[in-house]
Amino acid sequence: MRICRFDQDRLGVVKGDQVHDVTPVLQGLPPLAWPLAPGDHFFNHLEALRGPMERLAGQVAGKPIESVKLLSPVANPGKIVAAPVNYALHLDESRADTAINFGTQVKTIADYGVFLKATSSVIGASQSVIADWPDRRIDHEVELALVIGRGGFRIPESEALSHVAGYMIGLDMTIRGTEDRSFRKSLDTFTVLGPWLVTADELGDPSQLDLEITVNGEPRQKSNTALLIWNVQKLIAYASQAYTLYPGDVIMTGTPEGVAPVVPGDTMHARIERIGQMKVKVGP
């Protein structure tokens, strides 16, 4: 199943190039009361909603996906866990390019571990990345992103994939500089998720997915998740050693080589095999 959030927080099921509005199934969610339970309310109850979503999607007419505004498939992630330098060739380019490393020694993911991004940085495919720091280089970083569907703490690698609700394209936008990653990658609009969520059962094995991004038609990054230093299972297991993972938490798996600047007026076109593609504009 392909699940999207669109327009004014409508819930959709995507079939081909059509989106079917299944928002009425959200009436089946339990009422909320303060304090809220951990996790995204929708993903806490996704399994119970899937049947009604599938049935209603088969009964309502679709509309062209191009006619709707695509928001992040995850409305309220509890946390965004991200992986630094998780492709060997990106590690090499980061060490070689002073515009990336600013004279610091770039270490490996085994040295850094993972880091957190602000949830306020999340937007969807139809929203624009705001690049309004003209004195700083702002780079695109395309990567496979996943959403936790079943929570857990200290999850073994052998069970990690069973905790995944689904997968998305992620853009981990970055201002280059000497500040901590969590600052430089957490600006408003700097986490783009979409265009929809492909459920884990539909996508299957995430270990050999082609991914790429072009900017204004120019090829920039092109790789395959088989080249991840720490794969999806390892990242889930590692992150869950420190944090309890809850439904709706997002893990971004790292970007390959080819990172480069974007400026206002650019259009990024990202694609990941078996997920889809999205065009994201860069604005002032």
N, C-alpha and C positions, 0 to 999 in steps of 0.2 A: 504494500500500500504506500502511496505517496500522499503525504499530509502537508497542507499549507495553511498559513494564516494570511488573510488578505483584506484589503480595504479597511473598513472600520472594525477590525478584530473579528472578522468572519472566519469560520473554520471550513476548510475545503479538502476534498479528495480529488487528486489530479489523475485523470485518465487520458493518456495521449496528450493532445494540446488543449484539453478542456478541464475546467475546474468545476466541481459539483459542490454546491453550498450545502453543508451538513450541519450548520450551526445549531439547529434545533436539538441535536443530541446532547448539547452542553447542558440542557435542562436536567439531564440525569446526573450531573455532578452533585455531590453532597454540598449543602450550604456551608459557607465559610464563617468562621468565628475567630475572634482574636483571643490568644495569639495563634497565628497561622502555623499549621504543621510544616515541617521542613519539606522542601521540594516544590516543584512546579505543580500546581493543582491539577492541570490537565494530564501531565505525565504520571502523576500519582495514581491516576485512574484510567490510563490509556487502555489497558487490556479489557476492562469492562466496557469501554466505549467502542472498541473496534468493530464488534458485530453490528451494533446500531449504525455506525458510520458506513460500513460496507452496504448495508441494506438500503439506507436512505440515498446513498450515492447512486444506486441503481434505479432509483425512482424519480429523481429530480433531473431536470435538464441541465446541461453544462453550459458554460460560457467560455469563450476563448481566453486562455491564460494570459495572452497579451493585453487583454482589456482590463485586468485587475492590477491593483497595487500590492505587490508581494512584501509582506513583513517577515520578520524572523519567525521561523517555525516554533521557536521556544520563546514564550512571552516573558517568563519569570525564572530564568536560570538562577539557582542558588549560588553557584560559583562557576567560573570559567577557568579551567586548568589548561595551561599551554606548555608546549615542549620547545625548548630552545635548541638550535643547531642539531636537528635530528636527522639530517642527511649529510653524508660524508663530504659531498662536493660543496654543499653550502658552508660547511665548516671550513673547507679550504678557501673559498672565496671570502669568507668573513675574516680569516686570518691575513689574507693578501691585500684587502682593500681598506685603506686607512679611513675612507669615508664611511665605512661600516664600523671598524673597530676603534677609531679615535686613539690609536696608539696603545690600546690595552691588549693583553694576551687573551685571545678567545679560547676558552676551554671546551671540553666536551659535555654532552648532556649528562654523562656519568658524574661530572664535577658539579654541574649546576643543579641537577634535578629538574623539577618543574617549577613554574611560577603561576601566579594568579593574575587575571585581568578583571577590571571592574565590570560588573554587569550593566552599568549605565552606558557602556560603549557599544552595546548591541543595536544593530539595525538589520533590515532585510534587503533583498535584492533590488527592490524598486526605490530604495532610499539612497541618498547620495552621501559619499564620504566627504567630509568637510576638511579641506587642506588649507587652513588659514594661518599657517606659520610660515610666511614667505622666506624667512631667514634660515629655515631648517629643511633638510632633505627628508621627504616622506616617501617611504617605499611600500610597494605591494608585496604581500607574501601569501601565496595560495596554498591551502592545505586541506586535507581531509579532516572534517570535524565529526564528532559523534555525540550522541545524547544518551545519558544513562536512563534506563527504564526500570531497573530493579536495583535498589540501594544495597549498600554493603560496606563493610570495613575490613581491611586486610584480605582482600579478595585474591585467591590464588590465580596465577596466569591461566591454569587449565580451565577455570570457570569464568574467566573475564568476559568472553563474548556473550555469555548468557545474560549479562547485566546491561547489554546495549539495546536501547529502544530503536535506534536508527542512525542514519548517517546523512551529512549535509556537506556542501561546499563551504569552506571557511576562508575569509580573507582576514589575515592578521596584519592590519596596517600598522606602520611603525615610523616614528620620528627617530632619526639617527641622532645620537648624542651620548653623553657620558652618564646620564641618569639611569636609575634602575629600570629594567625591562617593564616592570609592572606599571611604572609611570608612563614610559614612552609608547606603550602599546594599549593604554587604557583611555586615551582621549575619546570624547564623544564621537560616535560613528566609526570607531577604529576596529570594531569586530562585526564583520558582515557575515551573516548566516543565511543559507538558502540554497537554491530558490525554494525548496521544500525539503521535508524529511522523508527519506526512503527507509522504510522499516527494515530491521535487520534480517527478517526472514526473506524479504524480497531481494535485498542486495547480496546476501550470502557472504562469502569469504572476502574480507577487506584487504587482504594481504597482497593483491596484485591488481591495483587499479591505476590506470593511466590518469595523470592530472596535468593541467596546463593552464597558462594564462597568457593572453595577448593584451597589449595596450594600443588602442587606435589601430588595430590590425597588425601590429608588430609583435612577433613571437618573443616572449620574455622567459617564462619558466615552463619546463616540460620534463616530467619524470614519471616515476611509478612508485606506489607505496611499498613495493618489494624492496626498495632501497632505504626504507626507514632504518635508522640505527636501533631504536627501540620501537617495536611494532605496537599495534593497538593493545594487544594483551598485556605486554610489558608495561605500557603507560598506565593502563587501568590498575594493574596490580601495584605499581609503584605509588601512584597518587593515593590509592586507598590505604597505603601504609601510614599516611599522615592524616588524611581527611576521610571521614565518612562520606561516601558518595550517595547522593539522593537522586530520585527521578527528576529529570530536567537539568541536572548538572551537565555542562558541556566540556568535552575534552578536545583540544585542538592539537593535532599530532605533529606539527612542525612543517617547515617549508623547504623545498629543494633549492638548488642553485638557480641563479638568474634574477635575484631580487634587484629592483631598480626603481628610480624615482617616478612619481606621478605628480602632476600639477593640475590646477583647476582647468576644466574643459576636457580632460582626458576621459576615455571610456575603457574600462577594464572588462574583458570577456574571459570568464573563468569556466573551466569544464572539468568534470571528474567522471570517469567511466562508470556506467550503471547508476549514476545519480542524475546528471543532466548538465545544464549550463546556465549561466546568468551573466547579464550585462549590468555593470555597476558604474555609475557616473561619479566623477570627482568634481566637487563644487568648491567655491571660495568660502 
